[in-house]
Amino acid sequence: MSGARCPTFVAYPFRDENLANIIIDAVRRANALPIPQKFEPWPFNDVPGTPLISPIISKIDVSPFIVADITYLNLNVIYEIGFAIGRGKRAFLIRHKSTAGDKDLAKKAGIFDTLGYHEFSDAEDLKVRLAAHIDTTPLPFASTLDQRAPVYIVEPPTRGQAATLMVSRIKKAGFKYRSFNPSEDSRLSATDAIRQVSSSSGVVIMLQEESVAGADVNNVRAMFVAGLSDGMSKPRLILSPSGYEAPLDVRDTVRTFKHPDDIIAAVAEFSPLIVDHLTQSEPSPFDGATLLASLSIGDPTAENEMTTLENYYLKIDQYQRALRGEVNLVVGRKGSGKTALFIQARNKIRSDKRNIVVDLKPEGYQLIKLKEEILAYLTEGARQHLITAFWEYLILLEVSYKLLEKDQHTYKFNHEIHELYLELNRTYRVESFSAEGDFSERLLTLSHRLAQEYKARYGETDANRLTAEQVTELLYSHDIRALRDRISAYLERKQSVWVLFDNLDKGWSTHGVDVIDTIVLRCLIDAGRKIEREMRRAGHSFHCIVFVRNDVYDHLMRNSADYGKEMRATLDWTDPDMMREMLRLRLVSGLEDNADKIPFDKIWLEVCTSHYRGEETSAYLIERSLMRPRNLLKIFNHCRGFATNFNRQRIDETDIEKGLKAYSQDLLSELDHELSDVFPEAKDLLYFLLDAPSSMTRTDLRKIIGKSDIEEEKIEKVIDFLLYYGVIGVRAGNKDHFIFSVNYDLKVLKIRANRDDDVRFVINPAFWPALGIEERSEDSADQKVLQF
């Protein structure tokens, strides 16, 4: 064993004295054996007086590997695990089998199960494992820096103004970034964190006070990523609210904030460090690199691959329709590719310099103040009148902003637009309106100002019926007619205008969407249509497209008089071969010339074993993706992560089993959130399926649902939701039918389910590992039936 003359560092928290004594006893017993490797325990307390970080770093640097206990998630120990991995050391993790500790927190964080750990029962058990051979091969890192998106951000689950400002300032500093977004990915895998940090030239994280929802999970992720960053010698910025006592290992280097200026200053000082690191020569490829370890398939989250998506984007029909201006709505389930279509369409349209692209990403939380302090007190008619005017005003303001921004350096030398530019600029920049910041900041500012104006004028009087004049006085800081006329005149010199809205449903209340959310979405669509009609009557090419989750749209708009009348492009994937082509384009991206012609089966066999449990592996994985591209990419990345951790040249059956287990846990958590978005009573419902049989009768299914807080009269509605989301399917004619195998037509499933008294409902196999579901004797045909 290399480095045997230096003892191996053993880190553990001292929160549980009995557990600490077990670890100390195990180390003492192991050191008494005639083995070349000795161990040095290092207890860590969360109390003043603990040794400083420098001796700990020294111990890790000389250790051939480290041993760390994760029974309790001490933030300093987590940092040291990340630091060791960043230093190229193997982190051998242990936890006490009979102590619950922070097991639930670890599951939510998602880091440690993807690294793997040894569970020990007592000191003798741990002694035996320490005395046995421990592989010291380090985990592989990315070999090159991401030049186009050099910054990696770990976003907190609760994103308030501080986090919004943090991201806004990174963008304002001119950096494109990749991020871990808890609203998109419920858990952070260790392999993904390592890949993201190693390819970054700057890492930004934010610690949160314990009183903030989700702070415990966020701080675990943040400290692991901080350790990785320091271990890899990456520039990193840790922001912490004033008054929060940061973990000792990073306490001297965090930047505390109390006011916006604190964050602005911290990012400003951090930015040159990113540039310095980015200009350094790229690191050499790691030894023993294989195709599997070195290939890049992009990121499952489209926001993280804005600069690379064009290299492997599959140009589906919905994309072509959007480019032709045939739709004003793009709807699709979470992970179906809405944001990818948004990014690719935006980039394609604005490649023609004559076009104006206004890409807007409002998030639900930015409108909360507007909902709570204004819309809740208005009649439905007054709400529609005000919010339609709000969206119309906002669209015109953002079009003006984009026109002025695009021509700010050229209008002086272009006589055709010189006077038009000055007139538009004078109309847009009024004293009572601030145009600073990015769109998120401007939207927050506008909604807050509107809430303040309303409260000052009308207080909290219910059911105000605002007249057109009152709306004008309340809402507009500009002469709206003059602004519209100036824009129209300016567009005489432009080709077309595209206003693209994405993310409206992101960040909506965890209590579920409500009637006001319906109005917000409905009025946005109406405002976009209205401006389209006005501009087209004036001879301009003007398009407004809203991107929204399909299930949210259906839930909100089903009772709308105009439901189904919009020109929609629906992103519903039904063909497994299309999923393979999507994955193939990513697998061959970046390989040698003419690699784009390599067929799927050839490249697939280079990176993955051909069969798993008797089934072709790509079909097996696609079946468990719920026919969502993002899910398929997540499954592959999990499986590949386990394979590369063990230096395998191909993904084998063991890697698939582990990868599916990690993915299943992600899926269970994410689908639970997705379902409760539109049906709040169903929160935690999926967890009542724990240890259920893989197939059951309607009576059995109703009994399981009835154990939750769902009212009896709503159980059938819940069954419909479970069918709609692909959690369960219907077994009929010796075949299992899920929503994606019947062209997303819920009526087909319901008719099949109601046609026979002995019909069985089946739980989607994607959820089995997370729910602890095993094939029972009565379910022995499940695997065969589920084949596509």
MILO-665121 format. One record per residue (C-alpha): residue in three letters; x, y, z. Coordinates in steps of 0.1 Angstrom, whole numbers, plus 5000, padded with zeros to 4 digits. Each point is the difference from the previous one (the first is absolute). Example, Ala and Ser with C-alpha at 12.3 -4.5 7.8 and 13.67 -1.06 7.14 Angstrom:
// MILO-665121
ALA512349555078/SER501450344993/
END
This chain:
// MILO-665121
MET500050005000/SER501650334989/GLY500850255027/ALA499849745027/ARG502650195022/CYS497550285005/PRO496949925021/THR496650024984/PHE497850295012/VAL496749895017/ALA497550285003/TYR496849975021/PRO497750235020/PHE500049975038/ARG496350085003/ASP499349645011/GLU502649905026/ASN499149634998/LEU500450004963/ALA503350195002/ASN501349745025/ILE499149724976/ILE502050164972/ILE502950075023/ASP500049645013/ALA499849874964/VAL503050214990/ARG501949895031/ARG499349634991/ALA501050054963/ASN503250175010/ALA500949715022/LEU500049774970/PRO503149934979/ILE498850204971/PRO502150264981/GLN497250275002/LYS499450175033/PHE497150245008/GLU499950325019/PRO496550115014/TRP499050364999/PRO496850095019/PHE498250324991/ASN497750205022/ASP497750284991/VAL501150205030/PRO502650285005/GLY503549895006/THR500349744973/PRO503350004982/LEU500450224970/ILE499749874964/SER503750014990/PRO501149695019/ILE497049814987/ILE500950094964/SER503649895007/LYS498849665012/ILE497849954970/ASP502850094976/VAL502449735014/SER497349735004/PRO499849744973/PHE496250035004/ILE497650115027/VAL497449835020/ALA497050215010/ASP496949925020/ILE496750134987/THR497649865026/TYR499550365010/LEU500650264973/ASN502550245017/LEU500550284975/ASN503850025007/VAL500449624993/ILE497950044968/TYR502450284989/GLU503049775007/ILE498449724979/GLY499750244971/PHE503550145006/ALA501549655000/ILE498349914967/GLY501150334985/ARG503549925010/GLY499949674981/LYS499549785031/ARG497549725004/ALA497450085027/PHE499049685017/LEU496750075017/ILE498549815030/ARG496850035020/HIS498749815030/LYS497349754990/SER497850035030/THR500150375005/ALA497550204980/GLY502050325003/ASP499650234969/LYS499049724976/ASP496950194988/LEU502050324995/ALA502749814980/LYS497349854978/LYS498650344992/ALA503450154993/GLY500849714976/ILE503850015002/PHE501049715021/ASP498049714986/THR501650084966/LEU503449985016/GLY499249685019/TYR500749925036/HIS500749705024/GLU497649945028/PHE501649865031/SER498249835029/ASP502750035027/ALA503750075006/GLU501049654990/ASP498150034967/LEU501650334992/LYS503549875010/VAL499749714976/ARG499050244971/LEU502850245008/ALA502549725000/ALA498849874967/HIS501150144966/ILE498650354992/ASP500250114965/THR501950344999/THR499350084964/PRO498850364997/LEU496850104983/PRO500550144965/PHE499750374993/ALA499050204969/SER503150054979/THR499250344986/LEU498550335012/ASP496750114987/GLN501050324982/ARG496650124991/ALA498149945033/PRO502950025025/VAL498050055032/TYR498149745020/ILE497350115025/VAL498449795027/GLU496650165004/PRO498149975033/PRO496549845001/THR498550325014/ARG501150274975/GLY499350345014/GLN501350344990/ALA503549935012/ALA500349704977/THR498350184971/LEU502550295004/MET502949755002/VAL499149844967/SER499250344984/ARG503450145009/ILE501849704986/LYS498150064967/LYS500750375002/ALA503749925004/GLY499849844965/PHE500349645010/LYS497849724987/TYR499549745027/ARG498849655007/SER498049935031/PHE498549745023/ASN496450115004/PRO498049815027/SER496750084982/GLU501349804970/ASP502149735017/SER498949905035/ARG503449845009/LEU503650084991/SER502149694990/ALA503650005010/THR501149914965/ASP498250304985/ALA501450235026/ILE503549884993/ARG499550044963/GLN498650345003/VAL502650135024/SER503049854981/SER498950174968/SER499450345017/SER502250305003/GLY497850145029/VAL497549855024/VAL497450205019/ILE497949875029/MET497850145027/LEU499649885036/GLN496750055017/GLU498850045035/GLU498449705016/SER496650175002/VAL499750024962/ALA498149714984/GLY502449754985/ALA503150165015/ASP501349675015/VAL500049834966/ASN501450314983/ASN502950045025/VAL501049634996/ARG500250054962/ALA501850335004/MET502749875023/PHE500649694978/VAL500450234969/ALA502250245021/GLY502349725009/LEU500249884964/SER500850354989/ASP502850055025/GLY501449654994/MET500250084963/SER501350355007/LYS497150164982/PRO499050355008/ARG496850005020/LEU497750255017/ILE498049905030/LEU497350255010/SER498549985034/PRO497350225017/SER501250235027/GLY499649845035/TYR500249644987/GLU503049815015/ALA501649834971/PRO501749665005/LEU503550035014/ASP501849864969/VAL498850294978/ARG499250275026/ASP503050214992/THR499350024963/VAL496250044997/ARG498750344989/THR497150115023/PHE497250224987/LYS497450225016/HIS499350254972/PRO499949964962/ASP503250194997/ASP501849735020/ILE499149744973/ILE500850244972/ALA503550075015/ALA500749635006/VAL499249904964/ALA502050304987/GLU503149895019/PHE499549634991/SER499650074962/PRO503750064993/LEU500949675016/ILE497849824975/VAL501750174971/ASP503549925014/HIS499149635003/LEU498349994966/THR503150134983/GLN502349735015/SER500949714977/GLU497649725001/PRO501049705022/SER501449684984/PRO497549724994/PHE499949765030/ASP501949674997/GLY498049704988/ALA497350204984/THR497449794981/LEU497350104975/LEU497449955028/ALA501850235024/SER501050274975/LEU496950034979/SER497550285007/ILE496349974994/GLY499050345013/ASP498050085030/PRO496549865008/THR499050365009/ALA499850214968/GLU500950325018/ASN503449865006/GLU500849934964/MET499050334983/THR503450024982/THR500249644989/LEU496449904992/GLU500350084963/ASN502649734996/TYR497649725007/TYR496450145001/LEU497449774983/LYS497950234978/ILE496649865006/ASP496850124982/GLN498950225029/TYR503350194997/GLN499450064962/ARG496450125007/ALA501250245026/LEU502650144976/ARG497350054974/GLY497950205024/GLU497249754999/VAL499549975038/ASN499550245030/LEU500349735026/VAL502649725005/VAL498849765027/GLY501749695013/ARG500649805031/LYS502950075022/GLY503249864984/SER498449974965/GLY502250274984/LYS498150335003/THR503050205011/ALA502249834975/LEU497650104972/PHE499950355015/ILE503850035000/GLN500549864965/ALA497150204984/ARG501350325017/ASN503649944987/LYS498849914965/ILE497850314997/ARG502550255014/SER502749874977/ASP498450234975/LYS501150345012/ARG496950174986/ASN497849815024/ILE499250115036/VAL499749725025/VAL498750095035/ASP500549685021/LEU498350045034/LYS500049765029/PRO497650125027/GLU499749775030/GLY497049965021/TYR501650135032/GLN500650344983/LEU496250054998/ILE499149885035/LYS499950365014/LEU497750104971/LYS497749705008/GLU499850055037/GLU499850385002/ILE497850084970/LEU498449724981/ALA498649835031/TYR497850315006/LEU498650054965/THR497049854983/GLU500749764972/GLY499350264973/ALA502250265017/ARG502849745003/GLN499949914963/HIS499950374990/LEU503050095022/ILE502249694994/THR499550024962/ALA501050365000/PHE503049915022/TRP501249744975/GLU499450224970/TYR501950285017/LEU502949775010/ILE500349864964/LEU500250354985/LEU502650105026/GLU502149704993/VAL499850044962/SER501050365005/TYR502949905023/LYS501249744974/LEU499850254971/LEU502050265019/GLU502549755012/LYS500649854966/ASP500650334982/GLN501750195028/HIS503450004982/THR498750044964/TYR497250255000/LYS502450304999/PHE501449884967/ASN496749884984/HIS497950294987/GLU497049784994/ILE499549925037/HIS501850305017/GLU496950215006/LEU497849705007/TYR502549885026/LEU500150335018/GLU496250035000/LEU499649645014/ASN502650075026/ARG498350325012/THR496749825002/TYR501449705018/ARG502350165026/VAL497650195023/GLU500950135034/SER497749765020/PHE501249694983/SER503349815006/ALA501449804970/GLU503049865020/GLY500849645006/ASP498949694981/PHE496449904992/SER499549825033/GLU500950325019/ARG497850224978/LEU497049775004/LEU500549995038/THR500350385000/LEU496950054979/SER497849765020/HIS501150155033/ARG499450354988/LEU496549904988/ALA499249845033/GLN501250315019/GLU497950234978/TYR496949795004/LYS500449985038/ALA500550375003/ARG496950084979/TYR497649725010/GLY501349845031/GLU498649645005/THR496550074988/ASP498449694984/ALA498649974966/ASN501250324984/ARG498750054965/LEU502850204983/THR499150224971/ALA502350044970/GLU501050345013/GLN500949855034/VAL502049734985/THR501950264979/GLU500750215031/LEU501049705021/LEU502249814975/TYR501650224974/SER503150215006/HIS500150064962/ASP497750154974/ILE499049654988/ARG498550124967/ALA503150204991/LEU502249705010/ARG498149774977/ASP500250254971/ARG503750055004/ILE500649625000/SER497849964969/ALA502050284982/TYR503349845010/LEU498949664987/GLU499850144965/ARG503849954999/LYS500049645015/GLN499249664986/SER497949845028/VAL499450005038/TRP499849685020/VAL498950025037/LEU500749665017/PHE498749945035/ASP501449705020/ASN499949895037/LEU496750175009/ASP498949695019/LYS503349965018/GLY499950115036/TRP496250015004/SER498749945035/THR500649675016/HIS496350015010/GLY499149944964/VAL498950214972/ASP496850205004/VAL497450214981/ILE502350305000/ASP502849794984/THR497449924973/ILE499450364994/VAL503750094999/LEU500649744973/ARG496850074981/CYS500750385000/LEU503649954989/ILE498849814970/ASP497350264993/ALA502550295003/GLY502449834976/ARG497249944975/LYS498850365003/ILE503550154993/GLU500549754971/ARG496750114984/GLU500850375004/MET503649974986/ARG498949784971/ARG497350254991/ALA502850264998/GLY501949774976/HIS502549855025/SER501049645005/PHE499549955037/HIS499749675019/CYS499449925037/ILE500549645012/VAL499449885035/PHE501749685013/VAL498249825028/ARG499749655016/ASN497349804983/ASP498549865032/VAL499850355015/TYR498550154969/ASP497349734998/HIS499250045037/LEU499850384998/MET498350044967/ARG497549714999/ASN497150235012/SER501150294978/ALA497650104972/ASP503050014976/TYR501549675010/GLY501349814970/LYS499850304976/GLU503650115002/MET502549894974/ARG501949755021/ALA503149794995/THR499949715024/LEU503249825010/ASP498949655006/TRP502549724992/THR498649674991/ASP502649844977/PRO503049825017/ASP502050034968/MET499750385002/MET501349985036/ARG503049794987/GLU500750264973/MET500050275026/LEU502549815020/ARG502149904970/LEU500550364989/ARG501450075035/LEU502249695001/VAL501750074967/SER500450375006/GLY503650105003/LEU501449684986/GLU502049974967/ASP498950144967/ASN496949834984/ALA499149875035/ASP496550134994/LYS499549714976/ILE500749735026/PRO496849805007/PHE498649985035/ASP500649635005/LYS503750034992/ILE500850285023/TRP497749865027/LEU501949675002/GLU503250205004/VAL498750155032/CYS497549765015/THR499449625003/SER497549884975/HIS497549835024/TYR498750035035/ARG497949745016/GLY499449864966/GLU498950324984/GLU501850244975/THR501450275022/SER498950314981/ALA496449874999/TYR500249925037/LEU501250355009/ILE497650174976/GLU497049815016/ARG501050155034/SER500450364987/LEU496250064998/MET500950104964/ARG501650335012/PRO503450084984/ARG501350165032/ASN499349685020/LEU501849784974/LEU503050235003/LYS499949985038/ILE499849624999/PHE503049984977/ASN502050255021/HIS499349805032/CYS501149674984/ARG503050154984/GLY501050175033/PHE500149665018/ALA501949844971/THR502750274999/ASN500350005038/PHE501349644996/ASN502150084968/ARG497949784978/GLN500150044963/ARG496349934996/ILE496950025021/ASP499349655013/GLU496949855017/THR501250105035/ASP500350364989/ILE496549994984/GLU498549865032/LYS501650275021/GLY499350274975/LEU496349914999/LYS499850005037/ALA501450355003/TYR497850124971/SER496949845015/GLN500550205032/ASP500450324980/LEU496949924980/LEU497849925031/SER500950335016/GLU499550204968/LEU496749844990/ASP498750065035/HIS500850374997/GLU498650014964/LEU496749835011/SER499550235030/ASP500650314978/VAL496649954985/PHE498349785027/PRO501250125034/GLU498149735019/ALA502249744983/LYS503250115017/ASP502049695012/LEU497349784984/LEU502649804980/TYR501849895032/PHE496849815010/LEU500949764972/LEU503149895019/ASP500349625001/ALA496749964979/PRO499749724975/SER501050094965/SER496449944988/MET496750025019/THR496350024996/ARG498050325001/THR498849915035/ASP503649955012/LEU501150324984/ARG497250205016/LYS500949855034/ILE503650124997/ILE498950354989/GLY497450015028/LYS502849975026/SER501250344990/ASP498150325007/ILE498149984967/GLU496250035005/GLU497949704989/GLU498250204973/LYS503350114985/ILE501749654997/GLU498949954964/LYS501350344990/VAL503349905016/ILE500149684980/ASP499550214968/PHE503050225011/LEU502249695006/LEU499149874965/TYR500650344984/TYR503550035015/GLY501049654991/VAL500449885036/ILE497549724993/GLY498749834969/VAL497349764991/ARG500649634993/ALA497649884972/GLY500449724975/ASN503249885017/LYS501650334992/ASP500750305022/HIS498850344987/PHE501450335013/ILE499150354990/PHE502950034976/SER499249674983/VAL496450124991/ASN501150334985/TYR499350195033/ASP496249944997/LEU498849965035/LYS496549894988/VAL501649684984/LEU501449905034/LYS496850085019/ILE497849804976/ARG502449705003/ALA500050045037/ASN496250015003/ARG499349734973/ASP500849705022/ASP499249935036/ASP503349815005/VAL502250264984/ARG503450055017/PHE501950325004/VAL503849974997/ILE502650235016/ASN502650134975/PRO503249805005/ALA502050335001/PHE498750045035/TRP500649655013/PRO503550055014/ALA499150315020/LEU496749855012/GLY501549675010/ILE497849814976/GLU501149654990/GLU498549774974/ARG497749765019/SER498949664987/GLU496750154987/ASP502150264981/SER502449764983/ALA499050114965/ASP500650375007/GLN503450024983/LYS498849844968/VAL496850194998/LEU501750345004/GLN502249964970/PHE499350254972/
END
